[in-house]
Amino acid sequence: MMLGVSVSVAAHPQDGPHADIRILILDDSLRMNLGMNLAFLDEAAPTERESLFDVAEVELPYLRAAVERFIREDNRVVIDGVEVPAVITDYEFMRPDRAMLPLFPKSGMRGLLRVRVVVDYPIKSPPETLAITWGAFAPDILSEELEATGEAPKQVLEAQLTAEGRVQIMRFSEQEPEAVWRATGITPGEFLASIPEYTPGSTTFALPLIPVVALGMWVLAGVSGLIRSGGKGVRRVGIVGLPIVLLCAVFGRGVAAVQIPTSGQLLPTEQQCQEVFGPLHANVYRAFDYTTEDEIYDALARSVTGELLETLYDDIYQSLVMREHSAVGHVTSVELLSAEIERIERVDDSPEFDVLAMWRVEGTVYHWGHSHARTTEYEARFSVRLGTDGWRIEKQQVLAQRRIGPQPIQGGEL
């Protein structure tokens, strides 16, 4: 994928009980999109059925009633200190393709059959604090196999929370069933790195031996000397002005510089190019922090231009759409390892440069109630050009990429 911004993987649950929890803070509600398979519901919202591995059509209303009771009674959402009741806006019992059944050798159809529920918690304004208590935890079959203890511990469920334009992970466990989120007040735009300004057409020269203040005093003294001498020559100018110049040189050394216009545009130095490229490159990934089409496009347009802008926009937006339905990675950090400036020149009277860059991307892939950390290193060549709106990445060519990991998720505050 372009610049390594998409880290999507095949979306499939692990064998055994699972609950996929995705939380989104909207203007008028807190929304939960839940996906829970039958193996999990048999723990959280049990029902009596003729077959353990199926739900007959006549039994579907009883299953729905149990699911809605679990959501309303066993879970709790507190927004700014006030408990908010759940409003179930959508419900669907899903029978996926039986071709996926081999993925569930232990739980069988109980692992494949699932419900999808959309739950809204109305709000009047963006919340300052959010506390969610999750009410049920099924046995963690995978941990039992890895630890070989003979008894399955309870699951640690992970939920994907989208708030303030950023995606974060909330964790629930039987020991700590409540997770708390607090607003930072920082908008996605404030996460964009600033690009150094570059104003071609002039340069600055320091005058360390004859500071500007001293030079001005010398001219003033000279004019004064000419007036007082009645225009009889410049010898008196030096006699009158030299002591003042020496005095100003001692006390005013280095206090100013002279900016001299140039006829053509100066080219940036290698260091200036590196200082420009770093934030441009970082901001491409930060476009993932936005959630609407216009916001994504505007964020990208501050760093990228031309055909590359359209390509990256399509790539990122498609990944965000897939995030609602499958396992799509969220970029958590980008580290620029090196940026070697290969070319600096003026083309069509505008400065541009090429850079050979290496960088490392760390991301989180979330699906079916758990997440994985993944790290990938990339190498690519970029062309950066100064336009009417400032510096923009115009072209890129990915040369290599290397996956490191997967790595376990580390705990910590949101």
N, C-alpha and C positions, 0 to 999 in steps of 0.2 A: 504494500500500500504506500501511497505518497507520504514521505517523511516519517513513516512508521506510526501514523496517528491512530490507525485502527488495529486492534488486537483481538478481533472476534475469534471465537472458537466454536466448535460444534456444540450445540445446546442440548444437553441431555442430563437428566438427573442421575444421582447415584442410586444404586440398588438400596431399597429400604425406604423408610418414611422420610418425607421432605416437605418443606414449606418455603415457597419463594415469596419474599416480602419486599415490596417496592413502595416507598413512601415519597410523595411529592407535595410540597407546599405551594399551593396556588393562591390567587388573590382572594378567593372567597371560601376556600376550604383546604383542609388537610386531606389528601387522598391516599388511600392504600389500595394497591393492586396486589391481590393475594392469589397464589396458586398452591393448592394443597392436594397431595395424592391420597388415595383411599387408605394406604397404610398409616399415614399421619392422622387422618380423620378418625380412624378406629381408636386412636389414643385421645385425641382432642374432642371429638364429637361422635362418640360411639352410637351405633344404631343396630337394631336386630334385623338380620337379613337371612334369607333362605340360603344364599351362597356366600361364603366368606370372600370369594374372589370376584364377586360381581355385584351389581346393583340392578335389580329388575326395575322395569318402568314403573310398576305400581309402588315401588319402594322409594323412588326419587323424591317425592314430596317430604317424606320423613327425614331423608338425609339432608335436604335443604333446611328444614326446620331446626335440625340439630346443629348445622353449620352456623345459621343465623344466631342461634342461642349462644354458641361458643363465642362468636364475634362480639355480641352485645353484652354478655354477662361475664365472660371469663377474661376479656381483655379490657384495658382501661387507657384512655387518652386524656391527658390533662394539658390544657393550653393556657399559658399565663395564669396558672393556679386554679383554673376552672375546669372541672371534668365535663367533657363534651360528648353527648350521645352519638352513637354510630348511625349513619343512614346508608343502608345498602342500596346502591343504585344499579347494580348489574350482577347477575349470577348465571353461571353456565356449568353444566356437567359435561365433561369432555371424555370422549372415547377415542384416544389416539390410535394411529395405525398399529395393528397387532404385529407388524414387522419389527417393532421396537421391543417386543416381548423378550427376546434373548438377552436384553440388557438387564433384566430383572430375574435372575435365576433363583433368588431367595424369596422375594416378595411377589413375584408373578404379576398377575393382573392388578393386585392391590397397589403395586408400584407404578403401574401404567395409567390406571384410571384416576382422574383428578377433577377438582372443581376450580373454576376461576371466579373470583369475587372482587367487585369494586366497591369500596367503602369510603364514604365522605364524612368528614367531621367539619361542620360549617364554622367559619371564622369571619369576623368583620374587618380585620386588618392583619397584616403579617405578624406572626407571633414573635415574642421575645424569648420565650422558653417553651419547650415541648418535652413532656414526659410520657413515654409509652410503656405500658406493662403488658407483656405477652403471657398468655395464660396456660400454655400446654407445651410439653416437651416429650417427644417420643424417644425410644431407645436409639442410641447411635450404633448401628450395626457395624459400620466401618471401623470405629474405634475399638469395638470389642474384638474384631479380627486382628487389628494391629497390636493391641495390648495383651491378647490371649489371657484375659482374666477370668473368662467363663461367665461374666456378667456384663451386659451392655450398659455403659453409662448413659445419662441423658444427653440429648443433643445440645450443642451451642449453636443457636440460630443467628444468622447474620442477615440484616436488612439493608437494602440500598436506599439511602435518603438523598433526595435532591432538594437542596435549599440554598437560597442566595446565589443561585446559578452554579453551585458546586455539588458534586456527588461525593457522599461520604458513606461510611459503613457504621451501622448501629448493631450492637451485639446483645443477645438475650440468652440467659442461661437459667437453670432451675435455681441456682444459688443467687443470681442477680437478674431477676426477671424484668427489671425496669431499666430503661436507657433514657438518658436525658440529652437534649440538644439545646444549645443557647445561640441566639443570633449574634453575629459579630457586627452587623451594620455595614459591612463592606460589600460594595456592589462588584459584579464581575469586571466592570470597566476599570476599577481601581487595582485589579490584579495585572493589568497590562503594563509591561515595562515601558518606560519612556525611551524614545529614540533620540540620541544626541542631535542637536540642530547643527546644520552645516551651511554657512553662508559664503558661497564662492564670490570672487570678484574683488577681494581686498585681502591684505595681509597686514600683520602687525610686527613692527620692529621696535625693540627696546633700545634706548640710548643711555647706556650706563655711565659714560664719561661726562656727557653734557645733558643732564636731565632737562625735561621739557620746561619745568619751572625756571631753571637757571637760564635756559635759552630765551625764554620769554622776557626775563628780567634784563638780559643783555640787550635784546632788541629795544626794550623800553628805555634802558639807560643810554643806548646809542642815539635814539631819537631825541631824548632830552639833551644829550651832549651836542647834537647838531644844532638844535634850537639855541642853546646857550652860547655856542661858538659862532653863531651867525652864519653857519654854512661855510666855514673856512677850511674844511677838510675832515678826513676821517681819523686823523691821528688822535684828536681829542676824544673821539668815540671810544677808542681802546683805552685811553687813560681813565676816562670816567667810568666805563662799563666793566673793565676787567676785575676790579675788586668785588663788584657786586656778583659777577659770574662765579668767582672763586668762593665767595661766601655761600651762594646758593648751591654750588656743587658739593660743598661739605655737608650742608644741612638738608638738602633736597635731593640727594642722590637716589636714583631708582624710583622716584615717586610717580612716574608716568611713562607712557609709551606713545609712539606715533603710529597711527593706522594710515597706510598709504594705499590708495586705490590702484588696481591693476587693470590692464586693458582686457585680459582674458580670464577665464575661470581657472583657479588653482586646483590641482588634484589633491585629494586627501592622502594623508600618510597611511602606512600599513597599520599603525596603532589606531588611527581614527576609523579605518575600515573595520577593524576587529571590534571596536566599541560600538559601531553601528550594527554589525551583523549579529552580535550576541542577543540583544533584546528583540530584534526582528525575528530571529529563529525561535526564541522562547515564546513569543506571542502567538505564533502559529498554533502551538499546542494549547495555549490558553483559550483558544476559540472553542475548545471542548467544554469550557465552563458555562457557555451560553446554551439556552434551550430553545429559543425561537429562531425561525429562519432569518429574519432581518438582523437579529443580534449576531448570529453566527457570521453572516456575510459582512456586516460592518466591521466586526472584530478582525476578520481575515484581511479586509481591504486596507487595514492600517499597517499591514506587514507585507502583503503579496499583491501582485498586479498581473494583468494580462491573462493569458490562457491558464496559467498556473492557479490564479485565483478561482476560476470557475471549476477547475479539476479538484482542487482541495475542498472547496465548498461542497461539491457533490459527494465527495468521499466522507467528509465529517458529518454532513447532515444524514446521509444514509446510515452511518454508524449510530447516530443518535436515535433514528427511527428504529433500528434493530434492537437498541437497548431496551425498548419496551417489551420485546418479545423473546429475546434470546440472550446468550452470553456475550456481551460486548465489553471490552476493557475500558477502564477509565484511567487516563494518564495522571499519575500522582506526582512525578517529578521528572525534570529534564536536566541533564548535566552536559554541558558543552565541554568535551575533552580537549579538542584542539581546533584551531581555525587558522589555516595557512593561506595567506593572501597570495594569489598566483598572478594576478594581472590588475593593474590600475591604469586606466586611460580615459580619454574623452572621446565619446562617440556622439555625433550629431550635436556637439556643443554641450553634452551632459556627461558628468563623471559617472563611471561605472567600474565595478571590480568583480573579479572571480575569487571564490574562496573554496578551498578544500577542507571540509569539516568532518570531524568525528564526534559523536555524542552518544549518550546513554539515556534510554527511556525506561522508567519504572512505572508499571501500571498494575491495576487490580482488575481481574476478571471475576465478575460476580454472576452466579447462576444457581438456582435451586437451593437457596438458603446457605450457601457457602461461597467462599471466594479464594482466589489464588493470586499471589504476587508474581509478576513476570518482569524480567529485565531483558532488554534487547539493546545491542550496540549497533550503530549505523555509521556508514561513511558515504558522503555524497559531495558533489560539486555544485555550487550555487553561483548564479549571476545576480548581482545587486546593482540597481540603477537609481540615480537621483532624478526624480520627476518633479512636477509642479507641486505635488502634495508631500514631497519628502522622499526619503529612501524607501525602496520597496524591493523585495525578492522577485525577480522576473522569471528566472529559469532554475530548474534543479534537475540533477541526474543522480539517482541512487546507485552507488557503486557496489556496496556490500552491506550485509546485515548478519548479525550473529545473536542467537537466542542464548540467554544465560538463565538457568533456572529450570522449571518453576521453583519458587521459594515460598516458604510458609508465611502467612500473614502475621504481622506483629501487632500486639494489642496497643492500646493507647487512647487518649482522649480524642474526641471528634474536633 
